[in-house]
Amino acid sequence: MSELSENIRLIILHSRKSARWRDEDLADEFVKKSVQWIQENQDAPFFLFFSSQDIHVPRMPNERFHGATGMGYRGDAIAELDYKVGAIIGVIEELGLADKTMIIFCSDNGPVLDDGYKDGAIEMLGDHKPAGPYRGGKYSPYEGGTRTPFITYWPGTIHPGTTDAMVSTIDLAVSLNRLAGSVVSDGTFPDSYDVLDALLGKKNAEGRTFIFEEAIRSFGLRKGDWKLVDHQTEDRVERLTYLKPAGYRYELYNLSEDPGEKNNLYTKHPQVAREMMDHYEKIIKGEIKR
């Protein structure tokens, strides 16, 4: 082994050793660093992106949260996430920044119980339904996999309430640029819509007219009350039973009447199915950019 390669190996080993941490301590460290950063930058406009590790595998909350929910580490990790959100909002309020700060809480996909780590998530679930009334979860194109929490909070600007406007995290790019007074040039963020009014809870605000969804070897198109699902192949992740279609490649649902996606209307509403398929195929071909 040359002197150079020996030095490189020693550097890598040193780097690995210096990066060690306990999973149980990550939440507190992330909150600590975030609070410190907010305090240091409180006198100027700032942007903080806080990506929580809690509910991702391996789920290992701090010991003080163990047993907090009675639903194992998965439930306890969500309790720890709740603590972190409260801690961040708490420091914003203590610094008197609440009326100057827009806070967005969102998720990238629906719930999953067993994704490779045996931590008792299924056995200790009880009667709780992580996806609520919706079908499926993470990895699926159904509403349980794609319809996720999206909360905006801004005292004095956003009034408590709900909206039926359809938005996506992709839309934050254009929407927040407008909020900041920045002009987005043509061709930038081609998949992003300006849904700022919906995020601000303004009356009669409009959201997206449609949204294209991707899962494992399956796709979904939601347009108004209608949802088209395309299972492109029968190759499934076997342990995730909710990914398996009921023998059909295409499925069509009316979400206003059937939010749980139980009644496949693909053959019963051929005109709607054709319109949805035409739109879907144009997206696949790149003829529709959004």
C-alpha positions, 0 to 999 in steps of 0.5 A: 500500500502506498503512503498516499493510499494509506493516508486516504484510508486513515482520513476516511476512518477518522471521518467515519468515527467523528460522525457517530451519533445516537439515533435517540439524540437526533431530535434534541440536536436538530431542535437545538441547532434550529433554535440557535440559528433562529436566535442568531438570525432573528433580526433579518428575514430568514428561511428555515427548512426543518426535515425531521428524521423521527418518523423515518426508519429506523424509528428510534425516539429519545428514551423520554418518549418511550411508551408515550403513546402505547403504540410502540416506537412508531407512535412514540416517534410521532410524539417526539415529532410533535415535541419538535414542532412545538419547540420551534413554534415556541421559540418563534413566539418567545422572540416575538416573531410569530406575526412575521413568520409563516410556518408550513407543516407538510409530509412527502407521503402517506403512512407505512408500518412495515418497511423493513424494520421490525419495531412492533408497529403493526402489532401495537397499532390497535384500532388506529388507522394511520391513513384515516378513511383513505385507502393505501399508504406510502408507495401506493397511488391511492389517497392514503399514499398521496393525500398528506397533512398540509398545515399553514400557520401565520397568526394575524395573517392566516385565520383558522380553517380548512380549504378544499383547494388542491395543492402540492409541495411542488407548488411551494417553489412558485408560491413562496417566491411570490410571497417574497416578492421574487419574479420567477422566470419562464421555464423555471419550476415548470411543475409548480403552480402559484397557490399562495392564496390557498396557502394563506387561507383566502376565501375562494382561493383556487388550487391546482386543477389536477395533480399527477402522482407517482408510486411504485410502478403505478401512477395516479391522476387526480382531476377535480373529484375524479381519480385515475389509477394506472397499475403499469405492471403486476410486479408488486412489493409482496409484503405491502398488500395494499399495493395489489390491485384487484386484477385491474390495470386501470381504476377510476374513482369519484372521490367526492362520493367514494374517498376510500376508493372502494368502487372502481368506476372505470367501466361504468363511466367510459366517457369520464375514463376516456377524458382522464386517459387522454389527459394522462397520456398527454402528461406521459408524452410531455404535451402537458407540463403541469 
